[in-house]
């Protein structure tokens, strides 16, 4: 299978596209910029979704659902919000088709024009806060901690499967609070949830920080983000959490009576993570053989493949394989026994390697005689032979080791490719020749930020929470700076 992949080191972009297609994760659809997420790709999303949903509920959040269509007038109420999304909106103007009088199929019925156009949601703050106005009267109604799983549409001109598509799947949390302090606490809590998920489930080390004013979410007072480094040296924004202040409450007149009887506007947050995380899994961990999936997010954690010459051998092997599968499943692992006779074992080995299945078990006639099985781990491609009766305990420990090893490898890559730079010359040279994260001083002005972006295509990914106070000079302007910020070219 791997021979059909472009070499990662020769053409990273093509390698990525090949892998998405060959591993049967997704494909382009008949609708420009939209993708079909295939069963294996969707199975990964289901694992992501299930884990995040559990983490959200553990922090007191509940799920709800709001309309796909948003009246155009709602976007006019929050100026910065509409400015931020205006160029990405898909708009519904009519509600009916009719037969073409010229016999050429159907046409839009011009008499069926909507009185007010509807926006297909690029994000749901406006429609949700219109509902919250009816739900909130008193401090007793707060906090509201709601998340929704849905699709959104942002009309992208340049698209790439999972990374940037006109339609994508995500979750978006929208919370309402009685005080600024509670809302800020929620914003921080959720970026920490995202970081926890990224590092402990995706095996993806991230840097947490807040966005510069130019990079904030449209309508937010503060945006916190987790930034990850891909194997080609580019950054990927993996999740964001926004402190919205009272902006949306004021836009939709959502007020409440506090404990003292005073009327005040509600404080808000929103936070989201999307199917772009599947792209992150690929670009952070995969290799020239295919996907390398962290066991905690792998749809199939263990695959068992029989090696046989006749049905008699297969019957004997199958009894052993089914027994091993039952033991592994009882221990909480997801297992597939692939006894199809339509493909040879070598093809199956390559196919499951391509799909990133963490552990492969091969059982042949000699293994039955010796009471052994051959184990291959996907992350290192190492093989070993173990006793059949130790398989459950051994593989359970092996999956944990694979999860840790994938994270360690990604962490070492991030560390090796994070550089501290003090001159403009070095900054440009590293971007052009090596890429990666660059920690450098910035004078804090949007003008300098924009000039750096224009000249290098690098942006301030975030201002890390743990970036210490440090006297320095801006790499571009030479003006004083008290803190380094994280620069990178990005997806």
C-alpha positions as CSV (number, residue, x, y, z in Angstrom):
1,X,0.0,0.0,0.0
2,X,2.8,2.4,0.9
3,X,4.2,2.3,-2.6
4,X,1.2,4.2,-3.7
5,X,2.0,7.1,-1.3
6,X,4.1,10.0,-2.4
7,X,7.3,10.2,-0.3
8,X,6.7,12.5,2.6
9,X,10.1,14.1,2.4
10,X,9.7,14.8,-1.3
11,X,6.2,16.3,-1.4
12,X,4.5,16.7,1.9
13,X,1.3,18.1,0.6
14,X,0.8,15.3,-2.0
15,X,1.8,12.7,0.6
16,X,-1.0,14.1,2.9
17,X,-3.6,14.0,0.1
18,X,-2.5,10.5,-1.0
19,X,-2.8,9.2,2.6
20,X,-6.3,10.7,3.2
21,X,-7.5,9.0,0.0
22,X,-5.6,5.7,0.2
23,X,-6.4,5.1,3.9
24,X,-10.1,5.7,3.0
25,X,-10.6,8.6,5.4
26,X,-12.3,11.0,3.1
27,X,-12.7,12.1,-0.5
28,X,-13.8,15.2,-2.4
29,X,-17.5,15.4,-3.2
30,X,-19.5,16.7,-6.1
31,X,-19.9,20.0,-4.2
32,X,-16.9,22.2,-4.5
33,X,-14.9,22.4,-1.3
34,X,-17.0,19.8,0.5
35,X,-15.8,16.4,1.5
36,X,-17.3,12.9,2.0
37,X,-16.0,11.5,5.3
38,X,-15.7,7.8,4.7
39,X,-16.5,5.2,7.3
40,X,-13.0,4.8,8.6
41,X,-12.4,8.5,8.8
42,X,-15.8,8.9,10.5
43,X,-14.9,6.2,13.0
44,X,-11.9,8.2,14.1
45,X,-14.2,11.3,14.4
46,X,-16.6,9.2,16.5
47,X,-13.7,8.3,18.9
48,X,-12.7,12.0,19.1
49,X,-16.3,13.0,19.7
50,X,-17.0,10.3,22.3
51,X,-13.9,11.3,24.4
52,X,-14.5,15.0,24.2
53,X,-18.2,14.6,24.9
54,X,-17.3,12.7,28.1
55,X,-14.9,15.4,29.1
56,X,-17.4,18.1,28.5
57,X,-20.1,16.3,30.6
58,X,-17.6,15.8,33.4
59,X,-17.2,19.5,33.6
60,X,-20.9,20.1,33.9
61,X,-21.8,20.8,30.2
62,X,-24.9,19.4,28.4
63,X,-25.7,19.0,24.7
64,X,-28.4,20.8,22.8
65,X,-29.1,21.7,19.1
66,X,-29.8,25.0,17.4
67,X,-30.9,25.8,13.8
68,X,-28.7,25.6,10.8
69,X,-30.1,28.8,9.4
70,X,-29.5,32.2,10.9
71,X,-31.5,35.3,9.9
72,X,-29.2,37.8,8.2
73,X,-30.2,40.6,10.6
74,X,-28.8,38.7,13.6
75,X,-25.3,39.1,12.1
76,X,-25.7,42.9,12.0
77,X,-26.1,43.2,15.7
78,X,-22.4,42.5,16.6
79,X,-20.2,44.6,14.3
80,X,-16.9,42.8,14.8
81,X,-18.6,39.4,14.5
82,X,-20.3,40.2,11.1
83,X,-17.0,41.7,9.8
84,X,-15.1,38.6,10.7
85,X,-17.4,36.2,8.9
86,X,-18.9,38.3,6.1
87,X,-16.7,37.0,3.4
88,X,-17.3,33.3,4.3
89,X,-21.1,33.2,4.4
90,X,-23.3,31.0,2.3
91,X,-26.7,32.6,1.9
92,X,-30.2,31.2,1.3
93,X,-32.3,33.6,-0.8
94,X,-35.2,31.4,-2.1
95,X,-37.3,28.6,-0.8
96,X,-38.7,26.9,-3.9
97,X,-37.7,25.5,-7.3
98,X,-39.9,25.1,-10.4
99,X,-39.7,23.4,-13.8
100,X,-37.7,25.3,-16.4
101,X,-40.3,26.5,-19.0
102,X,-37.6,25.8,-21.6
103,X,-37.4,22.2,-20.6
104,X,-34.0,22.3,-19.0
105,X,-34.6,20.8,-15.7
106,X,-35.4,23.1,-12.8
107,X,-34.8,26.7,-11.9
108,X,-35.2,28.9,-8.8
109,X,-38.7,30.2,-8.6
110,X,-38.2,34.0,-8.6
111,X,-41.6,34.5,-6.8
112,X,-40.3,32.4,-3.9
113,X,-37.8,35.0,-2.6
114,X,-37.3,35.0,1.2
115,X,-38.3,38.2,2.9
116,X,-35.1,38.0,4.9
117,X,-32.1,36.0,3.7
118,X,-30.8,33.2,5.9
119,X,-27.2,32.5,6.6
120,X,-26.0,28.9,6.8
121,X,-24.2,29.0,10.2
122,X,-20.5,29.7,10.1
123,X,-20.8,29.6,13.9
124,X,-23.8,29.9,16.2
125,X,-23.2,32.7,18.7
126,X,-26.0,34.9,17.2
127,X,-28.8,32.3,16.9
128,X,-27.9,30.9,20.4
129,X,-27.9,34.2,22.1
130,X,-31.2,35.0,20.6
131,X,-32.5,31.9,22.4
132,X,-30.7,32.8,25.6
133,X,-32.6,36.0,25.8
134,X,-35.8,34.0,26.5
135,X,-34.0,31.6,28.9
136,X,-32.4,34.1,31.2
137,X,-34.1,36.5,33.6
138,X,-32.4,36.0,37.0
139,X,-29.0,34.9,38.4
140,X,-30.9,31.6,39.3
141,X,-30.9,30.8,35.5
142,X,-27.1,30.9,35.4
143,X,-24.7,29.5,34.5
144,X,-25.9,28.0,31.2
145,X,-23.3,25.4,30.0
146,X,-24.3,24.1,26.6
147,X,-22.4,22.4,23.8
148,X,-23.7,21.3,20.4
149,X,-22.3,18.9,17.9
150,X,-23.1,20.0,14.3
151,X,-21.8,21.1,10.9
152,X,-20.9,24.6,9.9
153,X,-20.2,26.3,6.5
154,X,-17.4,28.7,5.8
155,X,-17.0,29.4,2.1
156,X,-13.3,28.7,1.7
157,X,-11.7,29.3,-1.7
158,X,-8.7,27.0,-1.2
159,X,-9.6,23.7,0.4
160,X,-7.8,20.6,1.7
161,X,-9.5,17.5,3.1
162,X,-10.0,17.9,6.8
163,X,-7.8,20.9,7.1
164,X,-9.9,23.5,5.4
165,X,-13.2,22.7,3.8
166,X,-16.3,24.7,3.0
167,X,-18.4,22.4,5.3
168,X,-16.9,20.7,8.3
169,X,-18.1,19.0,11.5
170,X,-17.3,20.3,15.0
171,X,-18.5,21.0,18.5
172,X,-19.2,24.5,19.7
173,X,-19.7,25.3,23.4
174,X,-21.7,28.4,24.3
175,X,-21.9,29.4,28.0
176,X,-23.5,32.2,29.9
177,X,-22.4,33.5,33.3
178,X,-23.3,36.0,36.0
179,X,-19.8,37.4,36.4
180,X,-16.8,38.2,34.4
181,X,-14.7,36.0,36.7
182,X,-16.8,33.0,36.1
183,X,-16.7,33.5,32.3
184,X,-12.9,33.9,32.3
185,X,-12.6,30.8,34.5
186,X,-14.8,28.9,32.0
187,X,-12.6,30.1,29.0
188,X,-9.4,28.9,30.7
189,X,-11.0,25.6,31.8
190,X,-12.0,24.7,28.3
191,X,-8.7,25.4,26.7
192,X,-7.2,23.2,29.4
193,X,-9.7,20.5,28.5
194,X,-8.6,20.7,24.8
195,X,-4.9,20.6,25.8
196,X,-5.6,17.5,28.0
197,X,-7.4,15.8,25.1
198,X,-4.7,16.7,22.6
199,X,-1.8,15.5,24.7
200,X,-3.4,12.5,26.4
201,X,-5.5,11.1,23.6
202,X,-4.1,12.5,20.4
203,X,-0.5,12.1,21.6
204,X,-0.1,15.7,20.4
205,X,2.0,18.1,22.4
206,X,0.6,21.6,22.3
207,X,1.4,25.2,23.4
208,X,-1.3,27.0,25.2
209,X,-1.6,30.8,24.9
210,X,-3.8,33.7,24.0
211,X,-4.1,35.2,20.6
212,X,-3.0,38.7,19.6
213,X,-5.7,41.2,18.9
214,X,-5.5,40.6,15.1
215,X,-5.8,36.9,15.5
216,X,-8.7,36.8,17.9
217,X,-12.1,35.3,17.1
218,X,-14.5,37.9,15.6
219,X,-16.4,39.5,18.5
220,X,-14.2,38.1,21.3
221,X,-12.4,40.1,24.0
222,X,-9.8,37.3,24.4
223,X,-9.1,34.1,22.5
224,X,-7.1,31.3,24.0
225,X,-5.7,28.6,21.7
226,X,-3.7,25.4,21.6
227,X,-1.1,25.3,18.8
228,X,0.6,22.1,17.5
229,X,3.5,21.6,15.2
230,X,3.2,19.4,12.2
231,X,6.0,17.3,10.7
232,X,6.6,19.8,7.8
233,X,7.3,22.6,10.3
234,X,4.0,24.4,10.0
235,X,1.7,25.1,12.9
236,X,-1.9,24.0,13.3
237,X,-4.4,25.7,15.5
238,X,-6.0,22.7,17.2
239,X,-8.7,24.3,19.4
240,X,-9.8,27.7,20.6
241,X,-11.7,29.1,23.6
242,X,-13.1,32.6,23.6
243,X,-14.0,35.1,26.3
244,X,-16.8,37.1,24.7
245,X,-17.4,39.5,27.6
246,X,-20.8,41.0,27.4
247,X,-20.7,41.8,23.6
248,X,-23.3,39.2,22.5
249,X,-25.5,39.8,25.6
250,X,-25.6,43.5,24.7
251,X,-26.2,42.8,21.0
252,X,-29.2,40.6,21.9
253,X,-30.3,42.4,25.0
254,X,-29.7,39.5,27.3
255,X,-29.9,40.9,30.9
256,X,-30.5,39.3,34.3
257,X,-31.2,40.4,37.8
258,X,-28.3,39.6,40.1
259,X,-28.5,38.7,43.8
260,X,-28.7,42.4,44.8
261,X,-31.6,43.1,42.5
262,X,-29.4,45.0,40.0
263,X,-30.0,44.5,36.2
264,X,-26.8,43.5,34.3
265,X,-25.8,42.0,31.0
266,X,-24.7,38.3,31.0
267,X,-21.1,37.3,30.5
268,X,-20.3,34.8,27.7
269,X,-17.8,32.3,26.3
270,X,-17.6,30.0,23.3
271,X,-15.2,27.3,22.3
272,X,-14.8,24.8,19.5
273,X,-12.8,21.9,18.0
274,X,-13.4,20.4,14.6
275,X,-12.7,17.5,12.2
276,X,-9.4,19.4,11.4
277,X,-8.1,17.3,14.3
278,X,-8.1,14.3,12.0
279,X,-5.7,16.3,9.8
280,X,-3.6,17.0,12.8
281,X,-3.4,13.2,13.6
282,X,-2.2,12.6,10.1
283,X,0.4,15.4,9.9
284,X,1.8,15.0,13.4
285,X,2.3,11.2,13.4
286,X,1.9,9.5,10.0
287,X,4.9,8.2,8.0
288,X,5.7,6.8,4.5
289,X,3.9,3.6,5.4
290,X,0.7,5.3,6.3
291,X,-1.2,6.4,9.4
292,X,0.2,6.0,12.9
293,X,-2.9,6.2,15.2
294,X,-2.6,6.7,18.9
295,X,-4.3,3.6,20.5
296,X,-6.8,5.7,22.4
297,X,-8.3,7.1,19.2
298,X,-7.8,4.1,16.9
299,X,-11.1,2.6,15.7
300,X,-9.3,-0.8,15.6
301,X,-6.6,-1.2,18.2
302,X,-5.6,-4.8,17.4
303,X,-6.0,-6.7,14.1
304,X,-5.6,-10.5,14.0
305,X,-4.5,-12.0,10.7
306,X,-4.4,-15.8,10.0
307,X,-1.7,-17.3,7.8
308,X,-2.8,-20.6,6.3
309,X,-2.7,-22.8,3.2
310,X,-5.9,-24.7,3.5
311,X,-9.3,-24.7,5.3
312,X,-8.1,-27.3,7.8
313,X,-5.3,-24.9,9.0
314,X,-7.7,-22.0,9.0
315,X,-10.2,-23.8,11.2
316,X,-7.5,-24.6,13.8
317,X,-6.1,-21.0,13.6
318,X,-9.6,-19.5,13.9
319,X,-10.3,-21.3,17.2
320,X,-7.1,-19.8,18.7
321,X,-7.8,-16.3,17.1
322,X,-11.3,-16.1,18.4
323,X,-10.2,-17.1,21.9
324,X,-7.5,-14.3,21.8
325,X,-10.0,-11.8,20.4
326,X,-12.5,-12.6,23.2
327,X,-9.8,-12.1,25.8
328,X,-8.6,-8.8,24.3
329,X,-12.2,-7.5,24.0
330,X,-13.0,-8.5,27.6
331,X,-10.0,-6.3,28.6
332,X,-11.6,-3.4,26.8
333,X,-9.7,-3.4,23.5
334,X,-11.3,-3.1,20.0
335,X,-10.2,-6.0,17.9
336,X,-10.8,-7.2,14.3
337,X,-10.2,-10.7,13.2
338,X,-9.7,-10.6,9.4
339,X,-10.2,-14.1,8.0
340,X,-11.3,-12.9,4.6
341,X,-10.1,-15.2,1.8
342,X,-10.2,-12.4,-0.8
343,X,-6.8,-11.0,0.0
344,X,-3.5,-12.6,0.9
345,X,-1.8,-12.0,4.4
346,X,0.8,-9.7,2.9
347,X,-1.8,-7.4,1.4
348,X,-3.6,-7.3,4.8
349,X,-0.4,-6.5,6.6
350,X,0.2,-3.5,4.3
351,X,-3.4,-2.4,4.4
352,X,-3.6,-2.3,8.2
353,X,-0.2,-0.6,8.4
354,X,-1.6,2.0,6.0
355,X,-4.6,2.5,8.2
356,X,-2.5,2.9,11.3
357,X,-3.8,0.0,13.4
358,X,-1.5,0.1,16.5
359,X,-1.0,-3.7,16.9
360,X,-1.1,-6.6,14.5
361,X,-1.2,-10.2,15.5
362,X,-0.2,-12.9,12.9
363,X,-1.0,-16.5,13.6
364,X,0.2,-19.4,11.4
365,X,0.4,-23.2,11.7
366,X,3.8,-23.1,13.4
367,X,2.4,-20.6,16.0
368,X,-0.4,-23.1,16.8
369,X,2.3,-25.8,17.3
370,X,4.4,-23.6,19.5
371,X,1.6,-21.8,21.4
372,X,2.9,-18.4,20.2
373,X,1.8,-15.4,18.1
374,X,3.8,-12.8,16.2
375,X,3.1,-9.2,17.3
376,X,3.9,-6.1,15.2
377,X,3.6,-2.6,16.6
378,X,2.7,0.1,14.1
379,X,4.7,3.0,15.7
380,X,8.1,1.4,15.3
381,X,7.3,-1.5,13.0
382,X,9.1,-3.8,15.4
383,X,8.0,-7.4,15.6
384,X,8.2,-10.0,18.4
385,X,7.0,-13.5,19.2
386,X,5.2,-14.0,22.5
387,X,3.4,-16.9,24.2
388,X,-0.3,-17.1,23.2
389,X,-1.5,-17.3,26.8
390,X,0.3,-14.0,27.6
391,X,-1.2,-12.1,24.7
392,X,-3.9,-10.1,26.6
393,X,-1.6,-8.8,29.3
394,X,1.2,-8.2,26.9
395,X,-0.9,-6.3,24.3
396,X,-2.7,-4.2,27.0
397,X,0.7,-3.0,28.2
398,X,2.0,-2.6,24.6
399,X,-0.9,-0.3,23.6
400,X,-0.1,2.0,26.6
401,X,3.6,2.0,25.5
402,X,2.7,2.8,21.9
403,X,0.5,5.7,23.1
404,X,3.4,7.1,25.2
405,X,6.0,6.5,22.5
406,X,4.0,8.4,19.9
407,X,3.6,11.4,22.3
408,X,7.3,11.3,23.2
409,X,8.3,11.3,19.5
410,X,6.1,14.2,18.7
411,X,7.3,16.1,21.8
412,X,11.0,15.6,20.9
413,X,10.2,16.9,17.4
414,X,8.5,20.0,18.8
415,X,11.4,20.6,21.1
416,X,14.0,20.2,18.4
417,X,12.0,22.5,16.1
418,X,11.3,25.3,18.6
419,X,14.0,28.0,18.3
420,X,14.6,31.2,20.1
421,X,15.6,34.0,17.7
422,X,16.7,37.6,18.3
423,X,17.4,39.0,14.8
424,X,15.3,39.5,11.7
425,X,17.9,37.8,9.6
426,X,17.8,34.6,11.6
427,X,14.1,34.8,11.8
428,X,13.7,34.8,8.0
429,X,16.4,32.2,7.5
430,X,14.9,29.7,9.9
431,X,11.4,30.2,8.3
432,X,12.7,29.7,4.8
433,X,15.1,26.8,5.5
434,X,13.8,24.9,8.6
435,X,10.4,26.1,9.6
436,X,9.0,25.1,13.0
437,X,8.1,27.2,16.0
438,X,10.0,30.5,16.6
439,X,10.0,32.3,19.9
440,X,10.8,35.9,19.3
441,X,10.2,39.4,20.6
442,X,7.4,41.5,19.2
443,X,6.7,45.2,20.0
444,X,3.0,44.5,20.6
445,X,1.7,46.7,17.7
446,X,-0.7,45.4,15.1
447,X,1.3,47.3,12.4
448,X,4.5,45.3,13.1
449,X,2.5,42.1,13.3
450,X,1.0,42.8,9.9
451,X,4.3,43.7,8.3
452,X,5.9,40.5,9.6
453,X,3.0,38.5,8.1
454,X,3.2,40.3,4.7
455,X,7.0,39.8,4.4
456,X,7.2,36.2,5.7
457,X,3.7,34.7,5.8
458,X,4.4,33.9,9.4
459,X,1.8,34.8,12.0
460,X,1.8,35.1,15.8
461,X,0.3,31.7,16.7
462,X,-0.2,32.7,20.3
463,X,1.4,34.4,23.3
464,X,2.2,31.4,25.5
465,X,0.8,31.4,29.0
466,X,4.1,30.4,30.4
467,X,6.2,32.9,28.4
468,X,8.3,34.7,31.1
469,X,8.8,38.4,31.4
470,X,12.0,39.2,29.5
471,X,13.6,42.4,28.3
472,X,14.3,42.4,24.6
473,X,13.9,44.1,21.3
474,X,11.3,43.4,18.6
475,X,12.9,41.4,15.8
476,X,11.3,43.6,13.1
477,X,11.1,47.1,14.5
478,X,13.8,47.0,17.2
479,X,11.4,48.6,19.7
480,X,11.4,47.4,23.3
481,X,9.6,44.1,24.1
482,X,9.0,42.4,27.5
483,X,7.9,39.0,26.2
484,X,8.6,36.5,23.5
485,X,5.6,35.3,21.4
486,X,5.2,32.2,19.2
487,X,5.6,32.7,15.4
488,X,5.1,30.1,12.7
489,X,3.8,29.6,9.2
490,X,0.6,27.7,9.5
491,X,-2.3,25.8,8.0
